[in-house]
Amino acid sequence: MKLTACLERALGDVFLLIGKECPFLLRDLLASEELAQVFGLSVMNVLRVFVGSPCGLNLRNVLWHGFAAPHEVPPMYCSTMVVLTAGMGQLLKSYLQQNKLTWAPRPLIALPDLEDGAVFPEVTREVLSVLEEVMKKSTFVLGTMLPYWEVALIRFKSHRFADCAILLLTQLETGLRHLFATINKCPQRLLTAESTALYTTFDEILAKHLNDGEINQLPLFLGEPAMEFLWDFLNHQQGPRVRDRLSHGEINLPEFPKGVTDQLLTFSTVLLLRFVEEELASVFKEKAAIQSLVHLAEGYSAHFHPMSLLRKQTFSSQVLSCEKSIRAWPLLPLPREAEEARLECSSEINACNSLIIKITHELYHHVPENHGVFTDLDNRPIEKWPRLLRELCGIRVPTLFCPRAVLEVLTVLQNIVRCCTHVSHQVVASWVRRHQQWAEKTLRSRQRQNFVRMSWSIKLLSPVLLLILLLIALELVNIPEVHGKKTDEYQQYLKFLKSILQYTENLEAHTSPEKNKWIETIRLTHTALLRMWTFSEKKQMLIHLAKKCTSTAVL
């Protein structure tokens, strides 16, 4: 399996010596004229027989999708592939010399450790010992595939974490395929690895619907936490996507993080426990370590779904600490020009403050009950908003099988938060620099005037940024309501969100050190707040479609 993955990656590098865009599928890569030009058509035909065609041996797919038991793959196939790969290396060397080309392979990915994405603790000897016993008793593990599980544990103990992960992933797919075929009553899909039929792989196993449109019963059987874990590690674009990256040879194997393998091993242990006799399972679950793992598995929620990532962004320490630092700056002693600067834009500042109060009042009526009590909205307690944001983002919202419309909205919201974060950083950095120059009396006349304007606009930016984050947090809580919008309503809603994004992007540009356009910033803010209030009056936000829910949290 490692050989086919590394070979695929290397062949892609060879293709890019001549071609521009490497084919995604291995069969298309092997059939390309570019590789035939380097290695010769006969060599590529032999390789296609071994790894590139469903009409041939198709070793790569048969092995990586967990169809073949150890005794079903003759050693001569492996020997032939090794010799063939070595021979292709010689052909490539000759081609490079003849054409005076330099070999420049694409850099491999160093998969980062999971950090916040790690739910389970490090695997201990006790957990390994339980897994060694459970895998022999669990019906999830096919008898013919048990050697793979045994070798996986040996590789883990030898600190060969990539090898362990590869074997675990193929066997998880094998076991889940067996379960998928049983629960959905389609035994014909169990051993499908033929040229005349589609393989039953993770893509179909983890999908919401079967090919015939019927509901896939496997997610209902496994439960949402298990499905979220599998989607996190296998499918979500911003997750580790370990199976894809390993099977396509994209990962630097010696540097494969132990933390990822820890998560896969622990998940496998808990999953296998569900398929042993109840009496035996109870014995294992009496162990404190196993009991804790089961509890963690049952409470698992998505970490790499766009919604989960956006929640982290929305109340991340960076955004809130930047906002806090803006509010915490003491009011500097300003010259007489300060009053003139205030009068220059005072009408717009007052209008903005009035709109902030009105929008806040409207949003507050849609905060889930028991999540905060603002008794005096005219004197809004902004210092309590960060806590409210955290609590709103802590409300669990279903993420499994989100429709495309939801993902599209989430993408726009993510970009808005990214811009808000950048604006926060820029404002703080500019204030620190200009304040120091002010104290040292090194600012020229125009710079002093601009600094005064900046001091007034900052007082406005702080509540506006928080207001936008509060709006996003409330919309996130009600994100499933996107499904209830008609097409034209959805397009109008998306247009509104993109207008907010445009505002934050303009804000990002105007507060940059190169521009420092603080008066223009106030005018932009006034226009954006007017747009928010107008759209809010139309009652077309998600908060207007949702029914109020209750919660035990109190602000």
VEXRO-625819 format. One record per residue (C-alpha): residue number from 1; x, y, z. Coordinates in Angstrom, 1 decimal. Layout:
<pts>
 resi      x      y      z
  NUM      X      Y      Z
...
</pts>
This chain:
<pts>
 resi      x      y      z
    1    0.0    0.0    0.0
    2    2.8    2.4    0.8
    3    4.5    1.5   -2.5
    4    1.4    2.3   -4.5
    5    0.9    5.6   -2.7
    6    4.5    6.8   -3.1
    7    4.5    5.6   -6.7
    8    1.3    7.6   -7.5
    9    2.9   10.7   -6.0
   10    6.1   10.2   -7.9
   11    4.2    9.7  -11.2
   12    2.4   12.9  -10.6
   13    5.8   14.7  -10.2
   14    7.0   13.1  -13.5
   15    3.7   14.2  -15.2
   16    4.4   17.8  -14.2
   17    7.8   17.8  -16.0
   18    5.8   18.0  -19.2
   19    2.1   18.6  -18.3
   20    0.5   21.5  -16.4
   21   -2.3   20.0  -14.3
   22   -1.8   16.6  -12.8
   23   -4.9   14.3  -13.1
   24   -6.7   13.6   -9.8
   25   -7.5    9.9  -10.5
   26   -4.7    7.4  -10.8
   27   -6.2    5.7  -13.8
   28   -6.2    9.0  -15.7
   29   -2.7    9.7  -14.7
   30   -1.5    6.2  -15.9
   31   -3.3    6.7  -19.2
   32   -1.8   10.1  -19.9
   33    0.4   10.7  -22.9
   34    2.9   12.6  -20.8
   35    3.9    9.5  -18.8
   36    4.0    7.3  -21.9
   37    6.4    9.8  -23.4
   38    8.8    9.4  -20.4
   39    8.5    5.6  -19.7
   40    7.1    4.2  -22.9
   41    3.7    2.8  -23.7
   42    4.5   -0.8  -22.9
   43    5.7    0.0  -19.4
   44    2.6    2.1  -18.7
   45    0.4   -0.7  -19.9
   46    2.0   -3.2  -17.5
   47    1.6   -0.7  -14.7
   48   -2.1   -0.2  -15.6
   49   -2.6   -4.0  -15.4
   50   -1.3   -4.0  -11.8
   51   -2.6   -0.8  -10.3
   52   -4.6    1.3  -12.7
   53   -7.6   -0.5  -14.2
   54  -10.6   -2.3  -12.7
   55  -10.2   -4.7  -15.6
   56   -6.7   -5.7  -14.3
   57   -5.5   -6.7  -10.8
   58   -6.3   -3.2   -9.5
   59   -4.0   -3.8   -6.5
   60   -4.1   -0.2   -5.3
   61   -7.8    0.1   -4.8
   62   -8.4   -3.5   -3.7
   63   -5.8   -3.1   -0.9
   64   -6.5    0.5    0.1
   65  -10.2   -0.1    0.4
   66   -9.7   -3.2    2.5
   67  -11.1   -5.8    0.2
   68   -8.1   -8.3    0.3
   69   -7.2  -10.5    3.2
   70   -3.4  -11.1    3.8
   71   -3.4  -14.5    2.2
   72   -5.2  -13.2   -0.9
   73   -2.3  -11.1   -2.1
   74    0.6  -13.3   -3.4
   75    4.1  -12.0   -2.5
   76    5.1  -12.2   -6.2
   77    2.8   -9.2   -6.9
   78    4.7   -7.1   -4.4
   79    8.1   -8.3   -5.8
   80    7.0   -7.4   -9.3
   81    5.9   -3.9   -8.3
   82    9.2   -3.3   -6.5
   83   11.2   -4.4   -9.6
   84    8.9   -2.4  -11.9
   85    9.3    0.8   -9.8
   86   13.1    0.4   -9.7
   87   13.1    0.0  -13.5
   88   11.0    3.1  -14.0
   89   13.5    5.0  -11.9
   90   16.2    4.1  -14.4
   91   14.0    5.1  -17.3
   92   13.3    8.5  -15.6
   93   17.0    9.1  -15.0
   94   17.8    8.5  -18.7
   95   14.9   10.8  -19.8
   96   16.1   13.6  -17.5
   97   19.7   13.3  -18.8
   98   18.6   13.3  -22.5
   99   16.4   16.3  -22.1
  100   18.6   18.1  -19.6
  101   15.7   18.4  -17.1
  102   15.9   18.7  -13.3
  103   13.9   16.5  -11.0
  104   11.9   18.7   -8.7
  105    9.3   16.7   -6.7
  106    6.5   18.5   -5.0
  107    7.0   18.9   -1.2
  108    5.3   16.4    1.0
  109    2.7   17.5    3.6
  110    3.9   17.4    7.2
  111    0.5   16.7    8.8
  112    0.3   18.9   11.9
  113   -0.7   17.5   15.3
  114   -4.4   17.9   16.1
  115   -4.1   20.3   19.1
  116   -7.7   21.4   19.7
  117   -9.0   18.6   17.5
  118   -7.7   15.8   19.8
  119  -10.6   14.6   21.9
  120   -9.1   11.4   23.2
  121   -6.0   11.3   25.5
  122   -2.8    9.6   24.6
  123   -3.1    5.8   24.1
  124   -1.9    4.0   27.2
  125   -0.7    0.4   27.7
  126   -4.0   -0.4   29.4
  127   -5.9    0.8   26.3
  128   -3.7   -1.2   24.0
  129   -4.1   -4.3   26.1
  130   -7.9   -3.9   26.0
  131   -7.8   -3.5   22.2
  132   -5.7   -6.6   21.8
  133   -8.4   -8.6   23.6
  134  -11.4   -6.9   22.1
  135  -10.3   -7.2   18.5
  136  -10.3  -11.0   18.9
  137  -13.9  -11.0   20.3
  138  -15.6   -8.3   18.3
  139  -17.8   -9.2   15.4
  140  -16.7   -5.9   13.7
  141  -13.4   -7.6   12.9
  142  -13.6  -10.2   10.2
  143  -11.6  -13.3   11.1
  144   -9.6  -13.2    7.9
  145   -8.6   -9.6    8.6
  146   -7.5  -10.0   12.2
  147   -3.8  -10.2   11.1
  148   -4.0   -6.6    9.9
  149   -5.2   -5.5   13.3
  150   -2.4   -7.4   15.0
  151    0.2   -5.8   12.8
  152   -1.3   -2.4   13.3
  153   -0.7   -2.6   17.0
  154    2.8   -3.9   16.5
  155    3.6   -0.9   14.2
  156    2.2    1.5   16.9
  157    4.4    0.0   19.6
  158    7.3    0.4   17.2
  159    6.5    4.1   16.7
  160    5.6    3.6   13.1
  161    2.5    5.6   13.4
  162    1.8    6.1    9.6
  163    1.9    2.3    9.1
  164   -0.5    1.8   12.0
  165   -2.9    4.5   10.7
  166   -2.9    3.0    7.2
  167   -3.8   -0.5    8.5
  168   -6.5    0.9   10.8
  169   -8.1    3.0    8.1
  170   -8.4    0.0    5.7
  171   -9.9   -2.2    8.4
  172  -12.3    0.4    9.6
  173  -13.6    0.6    6.0
  174  -13.8   -3.2    5.8
  175  -15.8   -3.5    9.1
  176  -18.0   -0.5    8.2
  177  -18.7   -1.9    4.8
  178  -19.8   -5.2    6.3
  179  -22.1   -3.3    8.8
  180  -23.4   -1.1    6.0
  181  -24.4   -4.1    3.9
  182  -26.0   -5.8    6.8
  183  -28.0   -2.8    8.1
  184  -29.1   -1.7    4.7
  185  -30.0   -5.2    3.7
  186  -27.8   -5.1    0.6
  187  -25.5   -8.1    1.0
  188  -24.5   -7.9   -2.7
  189  -22.4   -4.8   -1.8
  190  -20.3   -6.6    0.8
  191  -17.6   -8.0   -1.4
  192  -18.0   -5.8   -4.4
  193  -14.5   -5.2   -5.9
  194  -15.2   -6.0   -9.5
  195  -14.8   -4.3  -12.8
  196  -18.5   -4.4  -13.6
  197  -19.8   -2.7  -10.4
  198  -19.0    0.3   -8.2
  199  -17.0   -0.3   -5.1
  200  -18.7    0.2   -1.7
  201  -16.2    2.6   -0.1
  202  -16.2    5.2    2.6
  203  -17.9    7.7    0.2
  204  -21.0    5.6    0.0
  205  -20.8    4.1    3.5
  206  -20.8    7.6    5.2
  207  -23.3    9.2    2.9
  208  -26.8   10.3    3.9
  209  -28.5    8.4    1.1
  210  -27.9    5.2   -0.8
  211  -27.5    5.2   -4.6
  212  -31.2    4.4   -5.0
  213  -32.2    7.5   -3.0
  214  -33.1    5.6    0.1
  215  -31.9    6.7    3.6
  216  -28.6    5.1    4.6
  217  -29.3    3.3    7.9
  218  -25.7    3.2    9.0
  219  -25.5    6.8   10.3
  220  -28.6    6.2   12.4
  221  -27.1    3.0   13.8
  222  -23.6    4.4   14.5
  223  -25.0    7.7   16.0
  224  -24.1   11.3   15.3
  225  -20.9   11.3   17.5
  226  -19.3    8.4   15.6
  227  -20.3    9.8   12.3
  228  -18.9   13.2   13.2
  229  -15.6   11.6   14.1
  230  -15.4    9.8   10.8
  231  -16.3   12.9    8.8
  232  -13.8   14.9   10.7
  233  -10.9   12.6   10.0
  234  -11.8   11.5    6.5
  235  -13.9   14.0    4.7
  236  -14.0   17.6    5.9
  237  -11.7   19.8    3.8
  238  -10.1   21.6    6.7
  239   -9.6   18.4    8.7
  240   -6.6   16.0    8.5
  241   -8.3   13.9    5.7
  242   -5.8   11.1    6.6
  243   -7.0    8.4    4.3
  244   -7.0   10.6    1.1
  245   -3.6   12.0    1.9
  246   -2.0    8.8    2.9
  247   -3.4    6.8   -0.1
  248   -2.3    9.5   -2.6
  249    1.2    9.7   -1.1
  250    0.9   13.3    0.0
  251    2.2   12.8    3.5
  252    5.7   12.6    4.8
  253    5.4    9.2    6.5
  254    8.3    9.4    9.0
  255    6.8   12.6   10.4
  256    3.2   11.3   10.7
  257    2.0   12.6   14.0
  258    1.4   10.2   16.8
  259   -1.6   12.2   18.0
  260   -3.6   11.4   14.9
  261   -2.9    7.6   15.3
  262   -3.9    7.9   19.0
  263   -7.3    9.3   18.0
  264   -7.8    6.5   15.4
  265   -6.8    3.8   17.8
  266   -9.0    5.1   20.6
  267  -12.0    5.5   18.3
  268  -11.4    1.9   17.0
  269  -11.3    0.6   20.6
  270  -14.6    2.2   21.5
  271  -16.2    1.1   18.2
  272  -15.1   -2.5   18.5
  273  -16.5   -2.6   22.1
  274  -20.0   -2.1   20.6
  275  -19.7   -5.4   18.8
  276  -18.7   -7.8   21.7
  277  -21.1   -9.7   24.0
  278  -22.7   -7.4   26.5
  279  -21.3   -9.2   29.5
  280  -17.7   -8.9   28.2
  281  -18.2   -5.3   27.2
  282  -19.4   -4.5   30.7
  283  -16.2   -6.0   32.1
  284  -14.0   -3.8   29.9
  285  -16.1   -0.7   30.6
  286  -15.6   -1.1   34.3
  287  -12.0   -0.1   33.8
  288  -11.8    3.7   34.5
  289   -9.7    4.4   31.5
  290  -12.1    2.7   29.1
  291  -15.1    4.2   30.8
  292  -13.7    7.7   30.2
  293  -13.0    6.9   26.5
  294  -16.5    5.7   26.0
  295  -17.9    8.9   27.6
  296  -15.6   11.1   25.4
  297  -16.7    9.2   22.3
  298  -20.4    9.5   23.1
  299  -20.0   13.3   23.5
  300  -17.9   13.8   20.4
  301  -18.9   16.8   18.2
  302  -17.4   18.0   14.9
  303  -14.1   19.9   15.1
  304  -13.4   20.4   11.4
  305  -16.8   21.1   10.0
  306  -17.0   24.7    8.7
  307  -19.5   25.6   11.4
  308  -17.3   24.3   14.2
  309  -14.3   26.2   12.8
  310  -16.4   29.4   12.5
  311  -17.5   29.1   16.1
  312  -13.9   28.9   17.2
  313  -13.2   32.0   15.1
  314  -16.2   33.9   16.4
  315  -15.2   33.9   20.0
  316  -11.5   33.1   19.6
  317   -9.2   34.7   22.1
  318   -7.6   36.8   19.3
  319  -10.8   38.6   18.3
  320  -12.0   39.2   21.9
  321   -8.6   40.2   23.2
  322   -8.1   42.7   20.4
  323  -11.6   44.1   21.1
  324  -10.8   44.2   24.8
  325   -7.5   46.0   24.1
  326   -9.2   48.6   22.0
  327  -11.6   49.4   24.8
  328   -8.9   49.4   27.4
  329   -6.7   52.1   25.9
  330   -6.9   55.1   28.1
  331   -8.2   58.3   26.5
  332   -5.1   60.2   25.5
  333   -4.8   63.9   26.2
  334   -5.7   65.4   22.8
  335   -5.0   68.9   21.5
  336   -7.7   71.5   20.6
  337   -7.9   70.0   17.1
  338   -9.7   67.0   18.8
  339  -12.9   69.0   19.2
  340  -12.8   70.0   15.5
  341  -12.3   66.4   14.5
  342  -15.3   65.4   16.6
  343  -17.5   68.0   15.1
  344  -16.4   67.1   11.6
  345  -18.1   63.7   11.8
  346  -20.2   64.0   14.9
  347  -23.6   63.7   13.1
  348  -22.5   60.4   11.5
  349  -21.1   59.1   14.8
  350  -24.4   59.9   16.5
  351  -26.4   58.3   13.7
  352  -24.2   55.2   14.0
  353  -24.6   55.0   17.8
  354  -28.4   55.3   17.4
  355  -28.4   52.5   14.8
  356  -26.2   50.3   17.0
  357  -28.8   50.6   19.8
  358  -31.7   49.8   17.5
  359  -30.0   46.8   15.9
  360  -28.8   45.5   19.3
  361  -32.4   45.8   20.6
  362  -33.6   43.8   17.7
  363  -30.9   41.1   18.0
  364  -31.5   40.8   21.7
  365  -35.1   39.7   21.2
  366  -33.7   36.7   19.4
  367  -31.2   35.6   21.9
  368  -32.2   32.2   23.2
  369  -33.8   32.5   26.6
  370  -31.7   32.6   29.7
  371  -28.6   33.6   27.8
  372  -28.4   37.1   29.0
  373  -30.5   40.0   30.4
  374  -29.7   43.5   29.2
  375  -32.0   45.6   31.3
  376  -31.0   48.9   29.8
  377  -30.4   48.6   26.0
  378  -29.8   52.4   25.7
  379  -26.8   51.8   28.0
  380  -25.8   48.5   26.5
  381  -23.3   46.5   28.6
  382  -20.8   45.8   25.9
  383  -18.4   44.3   28.5
  384  -20.8   41.4   28.7
  385  -21.0   40.7   25.0
  386  -17.9   38.4   24.9
  387  -19.4   36.1   27.4
  388  -22.7   36.1   25.5
  389  -20.8   35.3   22.3
  390  -19.1   32.3   24.0
  391  -22.4   31.0   25.3
  392  -24.2   31.4   22.0
  393  -21.3   29.6   20.2
  394  -21.6   26.8   22.8
  395  -25.1   25.9   21.7
  396  -24.9   22.7   19.8
  397  -26.2   22.8   16.2
  398  -26.4   19.7   14.0
  399  -23.6   19.7   11.4
  400  -23.9   16.3    9.9
  401  -25.0   16.3    6.2
  402  -25.3   20.0    5.9
  403  -26.8   21.0    2.6
  404  -24.8   23.1    0.1
  405  -26.7   26.3    0.9
  406  -25.6   26.1    4.6
  407  -22.0   25.6    3.6
  408  -22.2   28.6    1.2
  409  -23.5   30.8    4.0
  410  -20.8   29.5    6.4
  411  -18.1   30.4    3.9
  412  -19.3   34.0    3.8
  413  -19.5   34.2    7.6
  414  -16.0   32.8    8.0
  415  -14.6   35.4    5.7
  416  -16.5   38.2    7.6
  417  -14.9   37.0   10.9
  418  -11.5   36.7    9.3
  419  -11.8   40.4    8.2
  420  -13.0   41.5   11.6
  421  -10.0   39.8   13.2
  422   -7.6   41.5   10.8
  423   -9.2   44.9   11.4
  424   -8.8   44.4   15.2
  425   -5.1   43.6   14.8
  426   -4.5   46.5   12.5
  427   -6.3   49.0   14.7
  428   -4.4   48.0   17.8
  429   -1.0   48.0   16.0
  430   -1.8   51.5   14.5
  431   -2.8   52.9   17.9
  432    0.3   51.6   19.6
  433    2.6   53.0   16.9
  434    0.8   56.4   16.6
  435    0.5   56.8   20.4
  436    4.3   56.3   20.8
  437    5.0   58.8   18.0
  438    2.5   61.2   19.7
  439    4.3   60.9   23.0
  440    7.6   61.4   21.4
  441    6.3   64.4   19.4
  442    7.5   63.0   16.1
  443    4.2   63.3   14.2
  444    3.9   65.9   11.5
  445    0.8   68.2   11.4
  446   -1.3   66.1    9.1
  447   -0.4   62.9   11.0
  448   -1.5   64.6   14.2
  449   -4.9   65.4   12.7
  450   -5.2   61.9   11.4
  451   -4.4   60.5   14.8
  452   -7.1   62.6   16.4
  453   -9.7   61.3   13.8
  454   -8.5   57.8   14.5
  455   -9.2   58.2   18.3
  456  -12.8   59.0   17.6
  457  -13.4   56.3   15.0
  458  -11.9   53.7   17.3
  459  -14.6   54.4   19.8
  460  -17.2   53.5   17.1
  461  -15.4   50.5   15.7
  462  -15.3   48.5   18.9
  463  -19.1   48.1   19.3
  464  -19.6   47.7   15.6
  465  -17.2   44.8   15.4
  466  -18.8   43.2   18.4
  467  -22.3   43.8   16.9
  468  -21.2   41.9   13.7
  469  -19.9   39.0   15.7
  470  -23.1   38.9   17.8
  471  -25.1   38.8   14.6
  472  -23.0   36.0   13.2
  473  -23.3   34.0   16.5
  474  -27.1   34.3   16.5
  475  -27.3   33.3   12.8
  476  -25.1   30.3   13.5
  477  -27.5   29.1   16.2
  478  -30.3   29.3   13.6
  479  -28.3   28.1   10.6
  480  -30.6   25.1    9.9
  481  -33.3   27.6    9.0
  482  -31.4   28.3    5.7
  483  -33.2   25.1    4.5
  484  -36.6   26.8    5.0
  485  -35.8   29.8    2.7
  486  -37.2   30.0   -0.8
  487  -34.7   30.4   -3.6
  488  -35.3   34.2   -4.0
  489  -35.3   34.7   -0.3
  490  -32.0   32.8    0.0
  491  -30.4   34.8   -2.7
  492  -31.5   38.1   -1.0
  493  -30.1   36.8    2.3
  494  -26.8   35.8    0.7
  495  -26.6   39.2   -1.0
  496  -27.0   40.8    2.5
  497  -24.3   38.8    4.0
  498  -21.9   39.6    1.1
  499  -22.6   43.3    1.6
  500  -21.5   42.9    5.3
  501  -18.4   41.0    4.0
  502  -17.7   43.9    1.5
  503  -18.0   46.4    4.4
  504  -15.4   44.4    6.5
  505  -13.1   44.1    3.6
  506  -13.3   47.9    3.0
  507  -12.7   48.4    6.7
  508   -9.7   46.2    6.4
  509   -8.3   48.3    3.6
  510   -9.1   51.7    5.2
  511   -7.6   50.9    8.6
  512   -4.4   49.6    7.0
  513   -1.1   51.5    7.9
  514   -0.8   52.4    4.2
  515   -4.2   54.2    4.0
  516   -5.3   55.3    7.5
  517   -8.6   56.7    6.2
  518  -10.5   57.1    9.5
  519  -13.2   59.6    8.4
  520  -14.0   57.3    5.5
  521  -14.2   54.5    8.0
  522  -17.0   56.2    9.9
  523  -18.9   56.9    6.7
  524  -18.6   53.2    5.6
  525  -19.8   52.1    9.0
  526  -22.9   54.4    8.8
  527  -23.8   52.9    5.4
  528  -23.3   49.3    6.6
  529  -25.4   49.9    9.8
  530  -28.2   51.4    7.7
  531  -28.1   48.3    5.5
  532  -28.2   46.0    8.5
  533  -31.1   47.8   10.0
  534  -33.1   47.9    6.7
  535  -32.6   44.2    6.2
  536  -33.5   43.5    9.8
  537  -36.8   45.4    9.3
  538  -37.7   43.0    6.5
  539  -37.5   40.1    8.9
  540  -35.5   38.0    6.5
  541  -32.6   37.0    8.8
  542  -32.4   33.4   10.1
  543  -33.2   34.6   13.6
  544  -36.6   35.8   12.3
  545  -37.4   32.3   11.0
  546  -36.5   30.4   14.2
  547  -38.6   29.7   17.3
  548  -37.1   30.7   20.6
  549  -35.3   28.0   22.5
  550  -34.4   27.8   26.2
  551  -31.1   27.1   27.8
  552  -29.9   26.7   31.4
  553  -27.0   29.2   30.9
  554  -27.4   32.6   32.5
  555  -25.4   35.6   31.7
</pts>
